[in-house]
Amino acid sequence: MSHEYVSHTKRIWFVFALLSFVTTVEVILGIYKPGILEFNYFIGLNLLNWIFYILTIYKAYYIVWAFMHMEGEKSGLRWSVVSTVIFLVSYLLFILLTEGHYIFGVFKDSTIKWNF
């Protein structure tokens, strides 16, 4: 019983093109910073930051999906990995927003100046 060799060159180039496109969109948005995205806020952050978070999470998920071969695994294993990552990212985002708001309030209302 032998396995037939299957070339994955086309798939590798597709993944490369997709991740390059998403990265290019992030870089263009970071350089130009459209005013409609930068000055409109949603849940404490401007829309541009939300787009960066969403695109970064998409890239991370797709890297795990493609290069760690998660598409071929059973549904239970996929969901155990993905749900753990979603929980940890949500938790870290909560800490980032909560502590960032606290630090902003400390510097805004005190005599300590912004040194950075």
mmCIF file of the C-alpha atoms, coordinates in Angstrom:
data_MODEL
# 
_entry.id   MODEL 
# 
loop_
_atom_site.group_PDB 
_atom_site.id 
_atom_site.type_symbol 
_atom_site.label_atom_id 
_atom_site.label_alt_id 
_atom_site.label_comp_id 
_atom_site.label_asym_id 
_atom_site.label_entity_id 
_atom_site.label_seq_id 
_atom_site.pdbx_PDB_ins_code 
_atom_site.Cartn_x 
_atom_site.Cartn_y 
_atom_site.Cartn_z 
_atom_site.occupancy 
_atom_site.B_iso_or_equiv 
_atom_site.pdbx_formal_charge 
_atom_site.auth_seq_id 
_atom_site.auth_comp_id 
_atom_site.auth_asym_id 
_atom_site.auth_atom_id 
_atom_site.pdbx_PDB_model_num 
ATOM 1   C CA . MET A 1 1   ? 0.000   0.000  0.000  1.00 0.00 ? 1   MET A CA 1 
ATOM 2   C CA . SER A 1 2   ? 1.792   3.097  -1.210 1.00 0.00 ? 2   SER A CA 1 
ATOM 3   C CA . HIS A 1 3   ? 0.752   6.688  -1.052 1.00 0.00 ? 3   HIS A CA 1 
ATOM 4   C CA . GLU A 1 4   ? 0.579   8.771  -4.158 1.00 0.00 ? 4   GLU A CA 1 
ATOM 5   C CA . TYR A 1 5   ? 2.666   11.938 -4.103 1.00 0.00 ? 5   TYR A CA 1 
ATOM 6   C CA . VAL A 1 6   ? 0.546   15.075 -4.354 1.00 0.00 ? 6   VAL A CA 1 
ATOM 7   C CA . SER A 1 7   ? 2.188   18.408 -5.050 1.00 0.00 ? 7   SER A CA 1 
ATOM 8   C CA . HIS A 1 8   ? 1.063   21.239 -2.804 1.00 0.00 ? 8   HIS A CA 1 
ATOM 9   C CA . THR A 1 9   ? 2.846   23.966 -4.740 1.00 0.00 ? 9   THR A CA 1 
ATOM 10  C CA . LYS A 1 10  ? -0.392  25.601 -5.897 1.00 0.00 ? 10  LYS A CA 1 
ATOM 11  C CA . ARG A 1 11  ? -1.767  25.642 -2.345 1.00 0.00 ? 11  ARG A CA 1 
ATOM 12  C CA . ILE A 1 12  ? 1.439   27.126 -0.937 1.00 0.00 ? 12  ILE A CA 1 
ATOM 13  C CA . TRP A 1 13  ? 1.359   29.920 -3.492 1.00 0.00 ? 13  TRP A CA 1 
ATOM 14  C CA . PHE A 1 14  ? -2.318  30.577 -2.742 1.00 0.00 ? 14  PHE A CA 1 
ATOM 15  C CA . VAL A 1 15  ? -1.630  30.851 0.994  1.00 0.00 ? 15  VAL A CA 1 
ATOM 16  C CA . PHE A 1 16  ? 1.362   33.088 0.292  1.00 0.00 ? 16  PHE A CA 1 
ATOM 17  C CA . ALA A 1 17  ? -0.717  35.370 -1.961 1.00 0.00 ? 17  ALA A CA 1 
ATOM 18  C CA . LEU A 1 18  ? -3.612  35.559 0.514  1.00 0.00 ? 18  LEU A CA 1 
ATOM 19  C CA . LEU A 1 19  ? -1.423  36.375 3.518  1.00 0.00 ? 19  LEU A CA 1 
ATOM 20  C CA . SER A 1 20  ? 0.594   38.861 1.444  1.00 0.00 ? 20  SER A CA 1 
ATOM 21  C CA . PHE A 1 21  ? -2.606  40.595 0.356  1.00 0.00 ? 21  PHE A CA 1 
ATOM 22  C CA . VAL A 1 22  ? -3.903  40.881 3.927  1.00 0.00 ? 22  VAL A CA 1 
ATOM 23  C CA . THR A 1 23  ? -0.523  42.203 5.095  1.00 0.00 ? 23  THR A CA 1 
ATOM 24  C CA . THR A 1 24  ? -0.460  44.724 2.238  1.00 0.00 ? 24  THR A CA 1 
ATOM 25  C CA . VAL A 1 25  ? -3.924  45.965 3.224  1.00 0.00 ? 25  VAL A CA 1 
ATOM 26  C CA . GLU A 1 26  ? -2.728  46.375 6.824  1.00 0.00 ? 26  GLU A CA 1 
ATOM 27  C CA . VAL A 1 27  ? 0.364   48.297 5.741  1.00 0.00 ? 27  VAL A CA 1 
ATOM 28  C CA . ILE A 1 28  ? -1.609  50.595 3.414  1.00 0.00 ? 28  ILE A CA 1 
ATOM 29  C CA . LEU A 1 29  ? -4.152  51.321 6.146  1.00 0.00 ? 29  LEU A CA 1 
ATOM 30  C CA . GLY A 1 30  ? -1.312  51.962 8.597  1.00 0.00 ? 30  GLY A CA 1 
ATOM 31  C CA . ILE A 1 31  ? 0.387   54.426 6.261  1.00 0.00 ? 31  ILE A CA 1 
ATOM 32  C CA . TYR A 1 32  ? -2.656  56.377 5.051  1.00 0.00 ? 32  TYR A CA 1 
ATOM 33  C CA . LYS A 1 33  ? -4.851  56.101 8.184  1.00 0.00 ? 33  LYS A CA 1 
ATOM 34  C CA . PRO A 1 34  ? -8.211  57.033 6.614  1.00 0.00 ? 34  PRO A CA 1 
ATOM 35  C CA . GLY A 1 35  ? -9.976  59.663 8.703  1.00 0.00 ? 35  GLY A CA 1 
ATOM 36  C CA . ILE A 1 36  ? -13.304 57.856 8.589  1.00 0.00 ? 36  ILE A CA 1 
ATOM 37  C CA . LEU A 1 37  ? -11.695 54.850 10.297 1.00 0.00 ? 37  LEU A CA 1 
ATOM 38  C CA . GLU A 1 38  ? -9.345  56.740 12.595 1.00 0.00 ? 38  GLU A CA 1 
ATOM 39  C CA . PHE A 1 39  ? -11.836 59.166 14.149 1.00 0.00 ? 39  PHE A CA 1 
ATOM 40  C CA . ASN A 1 40  ? -14.871 56.903 14.548 1.00 0.00 ? 40  ASN A CA 1 
ATOM 41  C CA . TYR A 1 41  ? -14.955 54.820 17.713 1.00 0.00 ? 41  TYR A CA 1 
ATOM 42  C CA . PHE A 1 42  ? -16.528 51.496 18.599 1.00 0.00 ? 42  PHE A CA 1 
ATOM 43  C CA . ILE A 1 43  ? -16.305 50.080 22.145 1.00 0.00 ? 43  ILE A CA 1 
ATOM 44  C CA . GLY A 1 44  ? -13.441 52.355 23.172 1.00 0.00 ? 44  GLY A CA 1 
ATOM 45  C CA . LEU A 1 45  ? -11.222 51.887 20.102 1.00 0.00 ? 45  LEU A CA 1 
ATOM 46  C CA . ASN A 1 46  ? -11.196 53.546 16.734 1.00 0.00 ? 46  ASN A CA 1 
ATOM 47  C CA . LEU A 1 47  ? -12.325 51.482 13.782 1.00 0.00 ? 47  LEU A CA 1 
ATOM 48  C CA . LEU A 1 48  ? -8.823  51.366 12.316 1.00 0.00 ? 48  LEU A CA 1 
ATOM 49  C CA . ASN A 1 49  ? -7.506  49.500 15.364 1.00 0.00 ? 49  ASN A CA 1 
ATOM 50  C CA . TRP A 1 50  ? -10.440 47.081 15.204 1.00 0.00 ? 50  TRP A CA 1 
ATOM 51  C CA . ILE A 1 51  ? -9.600  46.368 11.547 1.00 0.00 ? 51  ILE A CA 1 
ATOM 52  C CA . PHE A 1 52  ? -5.966  45.709 12.505 1.00 0.00 ? 52  PHE A CA 1 
ATOM 53  C CA . TYR A 1 53  ? -7.036  43.319 15.282 1.00 0.00 ? 53  TYR A CA 1 
ATOM 54  C CA . ILE A 1 54  ? -9.455  41.453 13.030 1.00 0.00 ? 54  ILE A CA 1 
ATOM 55  C CA . LEU A 1 55  ? -6.982  41.127 10.146 1.00 0.00 ? 55  LEU A CA 1 
ATOM 56  C CA . THR A 1 56  ? -4.206  39.982 12.477 1.00 0.00 ? 56  THR A CA 1 
ATOM 57  C CA . ILE A 1 57  ? -6.431  37.350 14.075 1.00 0.00 ? 57  ILE A CA 1 
ATOM 58  C CA . TYR A 1 58  ? -7.509  36.229 10.588 1.00 0.00 ? 58  TYR A CA 1 
ATOM 59  C CA . LYS A 1 59  ? -3.874  35.829 9.526  1.00 0.00 ? 59  LYS A CA 1 
ATOM 60  C CA . ALA A 1 60  ? -3.001  33.907 12.688 1.00 0.00 ? 60  ALA A CA 1 
ATOM 61  C CA . TYR A 1 61  ? -5.989  31.604 12.256 1.00 0.00 ? 61  TYR A CA 1 
ATOM 62  C CA . TYR A 1 62  ? -5.173  30.981 8.588  1.00 0.00 ? 62  TYR A CA 1 
ATOM 63  C CA . ILE A 1 63  ? -1.529  30.231 9.383  1.00 0.00 ? 63  ILE A CA 1 
ATOM 64  C CA . VAL A 1 64  ? -2.630  27.642 11.940 1.00 0.00 ? 64  VAL A CA 1 
ATOM 65  C CA . TRP A 1 65  ? -5.237  26.300 9.521  1.00 0.00 ? 65  TRP A CA 1 
ATOM 66  C CA . ALA A 1 66  ? -2.847  25.955 6.574  1.00 0.00 ? 66  ALA A CA 1 
ATOM 67  C CA . PHE A 1 67  ? 0.627   25.327 7.966  1.00 0.00 ? 67  PHE A CA 1 
ATOM 68  C CA . MET A 1 68  ? -0.268  23.318 11.050 1.00 0.00 ? 68  MET A CA 1 
ATOM 69  C CA . HIS A 1 69  ? -2.640  21.173 8.946  1.00 0.00 ? 69  HIS A CA 1 
ATOM 70  C CA . MET A 1 70  ? -5.713  21.833 11.070 1.00 0.00 ? 70  MET A CA 1 
ATOM 71  C CA . GLU A 1 71  ? -8.061  21.473 8.085  1.00 0.00 ? 71  GLU A CA 1 
ATOM 72  C CA . GLY A 1 72  ? -7.440  17.744 8.056  1.00 0.00 ? 72  GLY A CA 1 
ATOM 73  C CA . GLU A 1 73  ? -8.123  17.194 11.753 1.00 0.00 ? 73  GLU A CA 1 
ATOM 74  C CA . LYS A 1 74  ? -11.358 16.163 13.404 1.00 0.00 ? 74  LYS A CA 1 
ATOM 75  C CA . SER A 1 75  ? -13.852 18.812 14.402 1.00 0.00 ? 75  SER A CA 1 
ATOM 76  C CA . GLY A 1 76  ? -13.341 18.313 18.152 1.00 0.00 ? 76  GLY A CA 1 
ATOM 77  C CA . LEU A 1 77  ? -9.605  18.939 17.970 1.00 0.00 ? 77  LEU A CA 1 
ATOM 78  C CA . ARG A 1 78  ? -10.061 21.984 15.745 1.00 0.00 ? 78  ARG A CA 1 
ATOM 79  C CA . TRP A 1 79  ? -12.606 23.508 18.099 1.00 0.00 ? 79  TRP A CA 1 
ATOM 80  C CA . SER A 1 80  ? -10.498 22.799 21.183 1.00 0.00 ? 80  SER A CA 1 
ATOM 81  C CA . VAL A 1 81  ? -7.545  24.661 19.631 1.00 0.00 ? 81  VAL A CA 1 
ATOM 82  C CA . VAL A 1 82  ? -9.615  27.507 18.167 1.00 0.00 ? 82  VAL A CA 1 
ATOM 83  C CA . SER A 1 83  ? -11.765 28.076 21.264 1.00 0.00 ? 83  SER A CA 1 
ATOM 84  C CA . THR A 1 84  ? -8.653  28.256 23.455 1.00 0.00 ? 84  THR A CA 1 
ATOM 85  C CA . VAL A 1 85  ? -7.080  30.826 21.157 1.00 0.00 ? 85  VAL A CA 1 
ATOM 86  C CA . ILE A 1 86  ? -10.298 32.859 20.965 1.00 0.00 ? 86  ILE A CA 1 
ATOM 87  C CA . PHE A 1 87  ? -10.562 32.874 24.764 1.00 0.00 ? 87  PHE A CA 1 
ATOM 88  C CA . LEU A 1 88  ? -6.932  33.929 25.242 1.00 0.00 ? 88  LEU A CA 1 
ATOM 89  C CA . VAL A 1 89  ? -7.086  36.668 22.603 1.00 0.00 ? 89  VAL A CA 1 
ATOM 90  C CA . SER A 1 90  ? -10.336 38.004 24.091 1.00 0.00 ? 90  SER A CA 1 
ATOM 91  C CA . TYR A 1 91  ? -8.823  37.974 27.573 1.00 0.00 ? 91  TYR A CA 1 
ATOM 92  C CA . LEU A 1 92  ? -5.664  39.767 26.444 1.00 0.00 ? 92  LEU A CA 1 
ATOM 93  C CA . LEU A 1 93  ? -7.732  42.332 24.530 1.00 0.00 ? 93  LEU A CA 1 
ATOM 94  C CA . PHE A 1 94  ? -9.821  42.937 27.660 1.00 0.00 ? 94  PHE A CA 1 
ATOM 95  C CA . ILE A 1 95  ? -6.680  43.471 29.740 1.00 0.00 ? 95  ILE A CA 1 
ATOM 96  C CA . LEU A 1 96  ? -5.216  45.776 27.094 1.00 0.00 ? 96  LEU A CA 1 
ATOM 97  C CA . LEU A 1 97  ? -8.329  47.935 26.937 1.00 0.00 ? 97  LEU A CA 1 
ATOM 98  C CA . THR A 1 98  ? -8.892  48.025 30.706 1.00 0.00 ? 98  THR A CA 1 
ATOM 99  C CA . GLU A 1 99  ? -5.308  48.840 31.659 1.00 0.00 ? 99  GLU A CA 1 
ATOM 100 C CA . GLY A 1 100 ? -4.893  51.254 28.762 1.00 0.00 ? 100 GLY A CA 1 
ATOM 101 C CA . HIS A 1 101 ? -7.943  53.201 29.911 1.00 0.00 ? 101 HIS A CA 1 
ATOM 102 C CA . TYR A 1 102 ? -6.630  53.259 33.498 1.00 0.00 ? 102 TYR A CA 1 
ATOM 103 C CA . ILE A 1 103 ? -3.172  54.491 32.428 1.00 0.00 ? 103 ILE A CA 1 
ATOM 104 C CA . PHE A 1 104 ? -4.772  57.164 30.228 1.00 0.00 ? 104 PHE A CA 1 
ATOM 105 C CA . GLY A 1 105 ? -6.849  58.346 33.182 1.00 0.00 ? 105 GLY A CA 1 
ATOM 106 C CA . VAL A 1 106 ? -3.809  58.483 35.477 1.00 0.00 ? 106 VAL A CA 1 
ATOM 107 C CA . PHE A 1 107 ? -1.783  60.570 33.043 1.00 0.00 ? 107 PHE A CA 1 
ATOM 108 C CA . LYS A 1 108 ? -4.740  62.769 32.087 1.00 0.00 ? 108 LYS A CA 1 
ATOM 109 C CA . ASP A 1 109 ? -5.711  63.754 35.630 1.00 0.00 ? 109 ASP A CA 1 
ATOM 110 C CA . SER A 1 110 ? -2.308  63.962 37.324 1.00 0.00 ? 110 SER A CA 1 
ATOM 111 C CA . THR A 1 111 ? 0.727   66.177 37.234 1.00 0.00 ? 111 THR A CA 1 
ATOM 112 C CA . ILE A 1 112 ? 2.787   63.422 35.615 1.00 0.00 ? 112 ILE A CA 1 
ATOM 113 C CA . LYS A 1 113 ? 3.597   64.358 32.032 1.00 0.00 ? 113 LYS A CA 1 
ATOM 114 C CA . TRP A 1 114 ? 3.620   62.123 28.997 1.00 0.00 ? 114 TRP A CA 1 
ATOM 115 C CA . ASN A 1 115 ? 7.310   61.285 28.614 1.00 0.00 ? 115 ASN A CA 1 
ATOM 116 C CA . PHE A 1 116 ? 6.929   58.828 25.773 1.00 0.00 ? 116 PHE A CA 1 
# 
